[in-house]
């Protein structure tokens, strides 16, 4: 039964108005004092408040499609999943390229670009991510969190793969505190190799950038894609011990962040070789008043790029079968994919569009990622 519609909102709204009418217009006129009168009034007020919350919840659910059906409310996020694979990726390179490491890369503590972040972390207890501020082309300093592997500081000659991750809108990089334990468990049980996690604030100041470069005729306009490709990734390659080739880089994201995680490898397969998306979109979806490119712009239509340009990338996609926010775009994206592009779609029966369905399935994506190149437990070093 579909519950994410105006009919549900109006139904709860009518009951709410009726209940308030009874509480305000009928119950105070009940004859006679006594506990029964006040008990009935208390129950009426409780029901009115409950119906108000349900009406607001139904409206928010209509806007966000968290629970498209009744089944999604009670869905098991650990349910068995089906996997469909489209296209084909030829395989992994057999040898790691030689990477010349600088003294700044080998000794992170003395690296001028990282020193302040290490001092800040030490002052706050010595744990957690490094907090960096990386300038973009407009002079903004974009806050970026970097979680280093446990062995990073003790292994100055070792190179580590990178997961470049994005929160959903309007999330902040800090939401990945919830993901780090899953990554640590996957490393500990040999599912995936030690990995650097990099999370930039692509939705800075509440701006829904959609990770795109906006129309230059729109002011102000974000240049988030250029920040990622021209500032962030080069910064990491200069200052951390990371691969210089695309097969050592992967993206990760949820919802709007899942669009970013698809966009970067699809549009820049020379920089990022793999992407993990939990119910991400295949076209930008701008918030009202934040339309950075025209509606008919096809530059960021990822389904079109996959069909026409066939980038050499591996993509992993997770969704619930009842998540209507992505159904049409996903179906469009799977049509016409061919070598060397590959898209693996993992689907559970129900669950809607929400984090408490996605996070329990992080392990599936980590297991997939751990099969490839640098991300293997015994991968390229």
N, C-alpha and C positions, 0 to 999 in steps of 0.2 A: 504494500500500500504506500503510495507516494504521499509524504507529509511535508515536503518542501515546496509549498505553493501558497498562493494567496487565500485559497479556500480554508486552509488550516488556520492561517492568521485571523481571518474574519470570523471563523467559528469560535475560536477562543475569545476574540474581541467582543462578540455578541454576548457570550456567557458572562464575560467580565462586567460589561455594562449592566446586564440584568441583575447580577449579584450585587453590584453597588447600589442599584435602584432599590433592591429589597433591604439592604443594610441601612440606607439613608432614609428611605421613604416609608418602609413598612415596619421594621422591627422596633424603632423607637415608639411606635404607637400601640404596641402590645399592652393589653390591660394587665394591671396588677403587678405589684413588686414581687420579688422572690428570686431565688437562685436560677430557676428555669429560664426566666426572661433574659438574665445576663449571660447564661450559658449559650442560649440561642444566638444572642448578639455576638458573643465571642467567636462562635463557630462561623457565623456569617462574615465577620471581619477576616477570619483566617482564610475562608474560601475566596473572598474577594482579593486578598493579597496573593494567594496562590495562583488564581486565574490571571492576575496582572503579570506575574512572573512568567507564566506559560505563554501569554500573548507576546511579551517581549522576546522570550526565547524562540517562539515560532517565527517572529520577524527576523531575528538575527540568523536563524537557521535558513530562512529563505535567501538571505543575502550571501551566506557563506557555504551553504550546502553541506554542513557537517553531517547531518543525518537525513539523507534523501528519502529513506523508507523506514517503516517501523522495524524491519529486520536489522537495519544498520545500528539501531540503538542497542540491541542485544547481541550484536555480532561478536564472534570470537576472533580477535586479531591473530591468534595462533593457529587458525584453521589451515587445513591443507591447501596448498596453492597449486595452480596449474601454470605451466611455462610454455610460451610460444616464442619461437625465434624466427626473425625475418632477416634476410640477407645473409652474408657470410663474411667473416674476417679471416684473411689468409693465414695468420699465425703469428708467433712471437719471433723476434730476432734471436739468434743463437748466442751472440756475444755482446757484452756490455761495452759501450764506447769508452775510450780512455778519457777521464776527466781530470784536468789539471786543477788542483786546489790551491787557492791563495792562502797566505798566512792568516788573513782575516777570517776565512772560512774554517781553517783548522782550529783557531783559538777564538771561539765565540765571545769569551769574556772580554777580550781586548779589542774586539771589533768596534770601532767608533759608532757604527750604525746600530749596534745592539746594546752597547754598554749601559745606556740609561735605562733600557727596558729590564736588563738583568738586575741593576741596582734597585729599581722599583719593585721587582719581584722579590728580591732578597729582603727588602724592608717590610714587605707584607707577609713574610713567613717562608719564602723560598720555594713555594709550590705554585702550581697553576700555570697559565699561559703567559708568554711574553706579550706585552701590550705595545704595539708599534703604531706610529703615525706616519703614513706614507703620502706624500703630496701628489695631487692629481694635476691635470693641465690647467685647471682654473684657480690653483693656489690653495685649494682645500686640503687639509690634512685628514686623510681617511683612516679612522681607527681600525686596526687589524690585529686580531688575536692569533698567536702562533703557539701551538702545543708541540713541544719537542719530544721525541722518543726518550725513554728512560736511559738508553745507552749513549745518547747523542754527545754529551759533553766528555765522555770517557773514551770516545772512539774517533779521534781527530782525522783519521784517514778514510772513514766510512761515509758513503753517500746514501741518502735515504729518499725514497719516493715521497711524493706530495699528494695529499688530498686537499683540493681547494673547495671549500664548502660555503654554502649560502643558506641563510635562514629564510623562512617564509615572511612575506610582508604582513605587518610592519615590524618583524622581529629584529633583534640585535644579535651581534656575534656571540654574546654570552649564552644564548640558548644552546649552544653546542657543548656546554658543561654536561648536558644530559646525554650526549652522544659519546663523550670520552670514555666512560666506563665500558660501553659496548666495544669500543675499539681496543681498549686494554685487554678485555677478556678474549677477544679474537686473536690478539697477538700472543697472549699467554697460552692459549690452547692450540696454537699452530695453524690457525685459519688464514692469517694474513701476516705479512712481515711488518716490522716496525716502520711507522709512517709518520711524516710530519703533517700536522693538520693546520691549515691556514684558513682563517675566516675573516674576510673583510666586511666592513659595514657598508654594504651596497645600498642600503635604505637609510642613509644618513639623514638626520634631522626630519625623519618622517616622510622623506621624499620617495615615492614609488618609482624608482629609476627603471625597473624591469631589466636592469643591466645593459641598457642600450645606450648608444650615442644618439642624443636627440637631434631634431632638425635644427641646423644652425640659425635658422630664421626665427626660432622660438627662444625667447629670453625670459628668465634664465633657463638653461637646458642642461641636463646631465650629460656627461661624457664617460659613463661608467665602463662601457666596453673598452674604450681606449685606456682608461685607468688600469683595467685588469691586464690588458695585453702589453701596454707600453710602459707601465710604471710598476705594478705589483709583481708580475712574474719576473721581469728583469731584476728587480730589487732582491727577490728571493734567490735568484741564480747568482747574483753577485755576493751575497752575504751568508747564505746557508749552503750546506753541502747537499745539493740536490741534483737530479739528472738534468742534463742539457737537452735531452730529446723528449718528444711528446709521450713516448711509451712509459715514462716515469712519472707522468702527471695524470691525475684523474680529478673530476669534479663530483660534487655531492650536493643535493639540495631537496627541499620539501616545498611543494606547492609553487608559489611564485619563485622561490629559490630553486625549485626543480626546473623551472624554465631557464634560469641562469645556468644551471648545471648541464642542460642540454645545449644551450646556445653556444657556449664557449668551445666545446670540442667540435660541434657541427660547423661553426663558422671559422674555427681556427685549429684544424687538425694538425697543423705543424707545431702547435704549442701544447695541446692537450689531447691525449690519445683515447681517453675513456671517460664516460659520464654515468653517474648514478642519479636517477630522478624518482622521487616519490610523488606520484600524482602531479607532476609538473605539466605546464601548458606547452603547446608547440607554437603559440603566437603570444606576443605581449598582451597583457590585460591591464590597461592603465586605470588608475583611480580617477574619479571625477575631478576635473580641473588639473590633471597631470597627464595630458595627452601629448607625449613628446614627439610623436610622428603621426602622419596621416593614417586614417583608417584603412585606406587601400594600399598602404606601403607593404611591399613583399620582401623587403630586405631581411626581415627577421622572422619570416615564415619558415620554420624549420622543416616542416613536412615537404615543402617545395624544394628546399636546398638538398634534403636527403635524396629526393627523386632525381633532381636535375644534375647535381654536382657530385653525388656519391662520395662524400668524404671518407677517408680511411679511418673510421672510428668504431669503437665498441660502446654500445649504450645498453644500460640495464634500467628497466622501468617497472615500478611497482604501483598497483592500483587495486581498489576493490571493485567488483563487478557492478555495484550499484552507485559508483561515484559518477554521477551525471555531469560533473563539471569538466571532465576530460574525455568522455566517451567519444564524441564526434571527432575531436582533434586527434586522438590516438588512432582511431580507425583510419583517418586520412593519412597519418604518418606511416602506418604499416603497409600501405599500398605502394607498390613500386620500389621498395627498398631492394638493393642488390649489391653484390660484392663491389668494393671492399667495405661497405657499410654493414653494420650488424646491430640489430635491436632485439633484445630479449625482454619480453613482457611477462611479468609474474603477477598473477591475479588471484585474490582470495574472493570467496563468494559474496561477502557483504562487509560493510564497515564505514562507508561514506568517505568524507574528505576531512580527515583530522589526524592530529599528531599521535593520539593514543592508539591508533591503528598502525601508523607508520613505524614508530620507534621499536615496537616489539619485533619488527621484521628487518631491523638494521643488519642483523646477523646474516640474513640471506644475501644482501648486497655485498657484505664483507667477504663472504665465502666465494661469491662470484669474482670479486676483485682480486682475491688472493690466488687465483689461477693464472694470472697474467703477469708477465715480465717482471718488473721491479717489485711488484706487490706480493710475489710469492714469499712464503716464510724463509726459503733459502734462495731468494731471488738475487738479481744482480747487485753487486756491492762495489 
